[in-house]
């Protein structure tokens, strides 16, 4: 099964042959209290997600796992040789995020304090 052991707060949003998207608490970050683009996501892609549209991947392209907090706010990507290794890396990253082990504040140039407060509450960093 893909993404075995995925932390409960994460869901597999989509899963295709060369791309998968994991979403964190879509019940909270649903566009109501927080803008929909603030939905934390983990992208697993064959090759870089930023490649030009229509560009085909090559067998030598790595599998890339990237945590996004917003479309332009992301953690440095991690590369893997195989999809299975990338899935395991995505599961581990999701677990660290859900347990408060990722410092998301460092990814922002302009902080969103209300958003950070909710993430702190959900990931147990709120005290």
MARBA-3410 file (N, C-alpha, C, O; in Angstrom, 1 decimal):
127
0.8,-1.2,0.0,0.0,0.0,0.0,0.9,1.3,0.0,1.8,1.3,0.8 ~ 0.6,2.2,-0.8,1.3,3.5,-0.9,1.1,4.3,0.4,0.0,4.3,0.9 ~ 2.2,4.9,0.8,2.1,5.8,2.0,1.7,5.1,3.2,1.0,5.7,4.1 ~ 2.2,3.9,3.4,1.9,3.1,4.6,2.4,3.8,5.8,3.6,4.2,5.8 ~ 1.6,3.9,6.9,2.1,4.5,8.1,1.9,6.0,8.1,2.4,6.7,9.0
1.2,6.6,7.2,1.0,8.0,7.1,0.3,8.5,8.3,-0.7,8.0,8.8 ~ 0.9,9.6,8.9,0.3,10.2,10.1,-1.2,10.5,9.9,-1.6,10.9,8.8 ~ -2.0,10.3,11.0,-3.4,10.5,10.9,-3.9,11.8,10.4,-5.0,11.9,9.7 ~ -3.2,12.9,10.7,-3.6,14.2,10.3,-3.4,14.5,8.8,-3.8,15.6,8.3 ~ -2.7,13.6,8.1,-2.4,13.8,6.6,-3.3,12.8,5.8,-3.7,11.7,6.3
-3.7,13.3,4.7,-4.5,12.4,3.7,-3.8,12.4,2.4,-3.2,13.4,2.0 ~ -4.0,11.3,1.7,-3.5,11.3,0.3,-4.6,12.0,-0.6,-5.7,11.5,-0.8 ~ -4.2,13.1,-1.1,-5.1,14.0,-1.8,-5.2,13.5,-3.2,-6.3,13.5,-3.8 ~ -4.1,13.1,-3.8,-4.1,12.5,-5.2,-2.9,11.6,-5.3,-1.9,11.8,-4.6 ~ -3.0,10.6,-6.1,-1.9,9.7,-6.3,-1.9,9.2,-7.8,-2.8,8.4,-8.2
-1.0,9.7,-8.6,-0.9,9.4,-10.0,0.5,8.7,-10.2,1.3,8.6,-9.3 ~ 0.8,8.3,-11.4,2.0,7.6,-11.7,3.3,8.4,-11.4,4.3,7.8,-11.0 ~ 3.2,9.7,-11.7,4.4,10.5,-11.5,4.3,11.6,-10.6,5.1,12.5,-10.5 ~ 3.2,11.6,-9.8,2.9,12.7,-8.9,1.9,12.2,-7.8,0.9,11.5,-8.1 ~ 2.2,12.6,-6.6,1.2,12.4,-5.5,1.2,13.6,-4.6,2.2,14.3,-4.5
0.1,13.9,-4.0,-0.1,15.0,-3.2,-0.7,14.6,-1.8,-1.7,13.9,-1.8 ~ 0.0,14.9,-0.7,-0.5,14.7,0.6,-1.0,16.0,1.2,-0.3,17.0,1.0 ~ -2.1,16.0,1.9,-2.6,17.3,2.4,-2.8,17.1,4.0,-3.2,16.1,4.5 ~ -2.4,18.2,4.7,-2.5,18.2,6.1,-3.8,18.9,6.6,-4.0,20.1,6.3 ~ -4.6,18.2,7.3,-5.8,18.7,7.9,-6.7,19.5,7.0,-6.9,20.7,7.3
-7.1,19.0,5.9,-8.0,19.7,5.0,-9.3,20.1,5.6,-10.0,21.0,5.1 ~ -9.6,19.5,6.8,-10.8,19.9,7.5,-10.6,21.3,8.2,-11.6,22.0,8.5 ~ -9.4,21.7,8.5,-9.1,22.9,9.1,-8.7,24.0,8.1,-9.2,25.1,8.1 ~ -7.8,23.7,7.2,-7.3,24.6,6.2,-8.2,24.5,4.9,-7.7,24.0,3.9 ~ -9.4,24.8,5.0,-10.4,24.6,4.0,-10.9,25.9,3.2,-11.8,25.8,2.5
-10.2,27.0,3.5,-10.6,28.2,2.8,-11.5,29.0,3.6,-11.9,30.1,3.2 ~ -11.9,28.5,4.8,-12.8,29.3,5.7,-12.0,30.2,6.6,-11.8,31.4,6.2 ~ -11.5,29.8,7.7,-10.8,30.6,8.6,-9.4,30.9,8.0,-8.8,32.0,8.4 ~ -8.9,30.0,7.2,-7.5,30.2,6.6,-7.7,30.1,5.1,-8.5,29.3,4.6 ~ -7.0,30.9,4.4,-7.1,30.8,2.9,-6.7,29.4,2.4,-5.8,28.8,2.9
-7.4,28.9,1.4,-7.1,27.6,0.9,-5.7,27.4,0.5,-5.2,26.3,0.7 ~ -5.0,28.4,0.0,-3.6,28.2,-0.4,-2.7,27.9,0.8,-1.5,27.5,0.7 ~ -3.2,28.1,2.0,-2.4,27.8,3.2,-2.5,26.3,3.6,-1.9,26.0,4.7 ~ -3.2,25.5,2.9,-3.2,24.1,3.2,-1.8,23.5,3.0,-1.3,23.4,1.9 ~ -1.2,23.0,4.1,0.1,22.4,4.0,0.0,21.2,3.1,-0.9,20.3,3.3
0.9,21.0,2.2,0.9,19.9,1.3,2.3,19.4,1.1,3.3,20.1,1.2 ~ 2.4,18.1,0.8,3.6,17.5,0.5,3.4,16.9,-0.9,2.6,16.1,-1.2 ~ 4.3,17.4,-1.9,4.3,16.9,-3.2,5.4,15.9,-3.4,6.5,16.1,-3.0 ~ 5.1,14.8,-4.0,6.0,13.8,-4.5,5.9,13.8,-6.0,4.9,13.4,-6.5 ~ 7.0,14.1,-6.7,7.0,14.2,-8.1,8.2,13.5,-8.7,9.2,13.4,-8.1
8.0,13.0,-9.9,9.1,12.4,-10.7,9.7,13.6,-11.4,9.1,14.2,-12.3 ~ 10.9,14.0,-11.0,11.5,15.2,-11.5,11.0,16.4,-10.7,10.2,16.3,-9.9 ~ 11.6,17.6,-11.0,11.2,18.8,-10.3,9.8,19.2,-10.7,9.4,19.1,-11.9 ~ 9.1,19.7,-9.7,7.7,20.2,-10.0,7.7,21.4,-10.8,6.7,21.7,-11.5 ~ 8.8,22.2,-10.9,8.8,23.4,-11.6,9.2,23.3,-13.1,9.4,24.2,-13.8
9.4,22.0,-13.5,9.8,21.8,-14.9,8.7,22.4,-15.8,7.5,22.6,-15.5 ~ 9.1,22.8,-17.0,8.2,23.4,-18.0,7.0,22.5,-18.4,7.2,21.3,-18.5 ~ 5.8,23.0,-18.5,4.7,22.2,-19.0,5.0,21.5,-20.3,5.6,22.0,-21.2 ~ 4.6,20.2,-20.3,4.8,19.4,-21.5,6.1,18.7,-21.6,6.4,17.9,-22.4 ~ 7.0,19.1,-20.6,8.3,18.4,-20.6,8.2,17.0,-20.0,7.6,16.9,-18.9
8.7,16.0,-20.7,8.6,14.7,-20.2,9.7,14.4,-19.2,10.8,14.9,-19.3 ~ 9.4,13.5,-18.3,10.4,13.1,-17.3,11.3,12.0,-18.0,10.9,11.4,-18.9 ~ 12.5,11.9,-17.5,13.4,10.9,-18.0,13.6,9.9,-16.9,13.4,10.2,-15.7 ~ 13.9,8.7,-17.2,14.1,7.6,-16.2,15.2,8.0,-15.2,15.1,7.6,-14.1 ~ 16.1,8.9,-15.6,17.2,9.3,-14.7,16.7,10.4,-13.7,17.5,10.7,-12.7
15.6,11.0,-13.9,15.1,12.1,-13.1,14.8,11.5,-11.7,14.3,10.4,-11.5 ~ 15.2,12.2,-10.6,15.0,11.7,-9.3,13.5,11.9,-8.9,12.8,12.6,-9.5 ~ 13.1,11.2,-7.8,11.8,11.5,-7.2,12.1,12.6,-6.2,13.0,12.5,-5.4 ~ 11.2,13.6,-6.2,11.4,14.7,-5.4,10.2,14.9,-4.4,9.1,14.8,-4.8 ~ 10.5,15.2,-3.1,9.5,15.4,-2.1,9.7,16.8,-1.5,10.8,17.1,-1.1
8.6,17.6,-1.6,8.7,19.0,-1.2,7.5,19.3,-0.3,6.3,19.0,-0.7 ~ 7.7,19.9,0.8,6.7,20.4,1.7,6.4,21.9,1.3,7.3,22.7,1.3 ~ 5.1,22.1,1.0,4.6,23.5,0.7,3.7,24.0,1.8,2.8,23.2,2.3 ~ 3.9,25.2,2.3,2.9,25.8,3.2,2.0,26.7,2.5,0.8,27.0,2.9 ~ 2.4,27.2,1.3,1.7,28.1,0.4,2.4,27.8,-0.9,3.4,27.3,-1.0
1.7,28.3,-2.0,2.4,28.0,-3.3,3.8,28.5,-3.5,4.6,27.9,-4.2 ~ 4.2,29.6,-2.9,5.5,30.1,-3.0,6.3,30.0,-1.7,7.4,30.5,-1.6 ~ 5.8,29.2,-0.8,6.5,29.0,0.5,6.7,27.5,0.7,5.8,26.8,1.0 ~ 8.0,27.1,0.5,8.2,25.7,0.6,9.6,25.4,1.3,10.5,26.2,1.4 ~ 9.7,24.2,1.8,10.9,23.7,2.4,11.8,23.1,1.3,11.2,22.6,0.2
13.1,23.2,1.4,13.9,22.6,0.3,13.6,21.2,0.0,13.3,20.4,0.9 ~ 13.5,20.9,-1.3,13.1,19.5,-1.7,14.2,18.5,-1.3,15.4,18.8,-1.2 ~ 13.7,17.3,-1.1,14.6,16.1,-0.9,14.4,15.2,-2.1,13.3,15.0,-2.6 ~ 15.6,14.6,-2.6,15.5,13.8,-3.7,15.8,12.3,-3.4,16.5,12.0,-2.4 ~ 15.1,11.4,-4.1,15.2,10.0,-3.9,15.4,9.3,-5.2,15.0,9.8,-6.3
16.0,8.1,-5.2,16.3,7.3,-6.4,15.0,6.6,-6.9,14.9,6.4,-8.1 ~ 14.2,6.2,-6.0,13.0,5.4,-6.3,11.7,6.0,-5.8,11.8,6.8,-4.8 ~ 10.6,5.6,-6.3,9.3,6.1,-5.8,9.1,5.5,-4.4,8.6,6.3,-3.5 ~ 9.4,4.3,-4.2,9.2,3.7,-2.9,10.0,4.4,-1.8,9.5,4.7,-0.7 ~ 11.2,4.8,-2.1,12.0,5.6,-1.1,11.4,7.0,-0.9,11.4,7.5,0.2
10.9,7.6,-2.0,10.3,8.9,-1.9,9.0,8.8,-1.1,8.7,9.7,-0.3 ~ 8.2,7.8,-1.3,7.0,7.6,-0.5,7.4,7.5,1.0,6.7,8.1,1.9 ~ 8.4,6.7,1.3,8.8,6.6,2.7,9.3,7.9,3.3,9.1,8.2,4.4 ~ 10.1,8.7,2.4,10.5,10.0,2.8,9.4,10.9,3.1,9.4,11.7,4.0 ~ 8.3,10.9,2.2,7.2,11.7,2.4,6.4,11.4,3.7,5.9,12.3,4.4
6.3,10.1,4.0,5.6,9.7,5.2,6.4,10.2,6.4,5.8,10.6,7.4 ~ 7.7,10.0,6.4,8.5,10.5,7.5,8.5,12.0,7.7,8.4,12.5,8.8 ~ 8.5,12.8,6.6,8.3,14.2,6.6,7.0,14.6,7.2,6.9,15.5,8.0 ~ 5.9,13.9,6.8,4.6,14.2,7.3,4.5,13.9,8.8,3.9,14.7,9.5 ~ 5.1,12.9,9.2,5.1,12.6,10.7,5.9,13.6,11.4,5.4,14.1,12.5
7.0,14.1,11.0,7.8,15.1,11.6,7.0,16.4,11.7,7.0,17.1,12.7 ~ 6.3,16.7,10.6,5.5,18.0,10.6,4.4,17.8,11.6,4.1,18.8,12.4 ~ 3.6,16.7,11.6,2.5,16.5,12.5,2.9,16.5,13.9,2.1,16.9,14.8 ~ 4.1,16.1,14.2,4.6,16.1,15.6,5.3,17.3,16.0,5.9,17.4,17.1 ~ 5.3,18.4,15.2,5.9,19.7,15.5,7.4,19.7,15.2,8.1,20.6,15.7
8.0,18.7,14.5,9.4,18.6,14.3,9.9,19.5,13.1,11.1,19.4,12.8 ~ 9.0,20.2,12.4,9.5,21.0,11.3,9.2,22.5,11.7,8.1,22.8,12.1 ~ 10.3,23.3,11.6,10.2,24.7,12.0,9.7,25.5,10.8,10.5,26.0,10.0 ~ 8.4,25.6,10.6,7.8,26.2,9.5,7.9,27.7,9.5,7.8,28.4,8.4 ~ 8.2,28.4,10.6,8.4,29.8,10.7,9.6,30.2,9.8,9.6,31.3,9.2
10.6,29.4,9.8,11.8,29.8,9.1,11.6,29.8,7.6,12.4,30.4,6.9 ~ 10.5,29.2,7.1,10.3,29.2,5.7,9.6,30.5,5.2,9.6,30.8,4.0 ~ 9.2,31.4,6.1,8.4,32.6,5.7,9.3,33.8,5.8,10.1,34.0,6.7 ~ 9.2,34.7,4.8,9.8,36.0,4.9,8.8,37.0,5.7,9.3,37.9,6.4 ~ 7.5,36.9,5.4,6.5,37.7,6.1,5.6,36.7,6.9,4.9,36.0,6.3
5.8,36.8,8.2,5.0,35.8,9.0,3.5,36.0,9.0,3.0,37.1,8.8 ~ 2.8,34.9,9.2,1.3,34.9,9.3,1.0,34.4,10.7,0.9,33.2,10.9 ~ 1.0,35.3,11.7,0.9,34.9,13.1,-0.4,34.0,13.4,-0.2,33.0,14.1 ~ -1.5,34.4,12.9,-2.7,33.6,13.1,-2.6,32.2,12.6,-3.0,31.2,13.2 ~ -2.0,32.0,11.4,-1.8,30.8,10.8,-0.8,30.0,11.6,-1.0,28.8,11.9
0.3,30.6,12.0,1.3,29.9,12.9,0.7,29.4,14.2,1.0,28.4,14.6 ~ -0.2,30.3,14.8,-0.8,29.9,16.0,-1.6,28.6,15.8,-1.6,27.7,16.7 ~ -2.4,28.5,14.7,-3.2,27.3,14.5,-2.3,26.1,14.2,-2.5,25.0,14.7 ~ -1.2,26.3,13.4,-0.3,25.2,13.2,0.4,24.7,14.5,0.6,23.5,14.8 ~ 0.7,25.7,15.4,1.3,25.4,16.7,0.4,24.5,17.5,0.8,23.5,18.1
-0.9,24.9,17.5,-1.9,24.2,18.2,-2.1,22.8,17.7,-2.1,21.8,18.5 ~ -2.1,22.6,16.4,-2.3,21.3,15.8,-1.1,20.4,15.9,-1.3,19.2,16.0 ~ 0.0,21.0,15.9,1.3,20.1,16.0,1.9,20.0,17.4,3.0,19.5,17.5 ~ 1.2,20.6,18.4,1.6,20.4,19.8,2.7,21.3,20.1,3.4,21.1,21.1 ~ 2.9,22.4,19.4,4.0,23.4,19.7,3.5,24.6,20.4,4.2,25.5,20.6
2.2,24.6,20.8,1.5,25.8,21.3,1.8,26.2,22.7,1.2,27.2,23.2 ~ 2.7,25.6,23.4,2.9,26.0,24.8,4.1,26.8,25.0,4.4,27.2,26.1
END
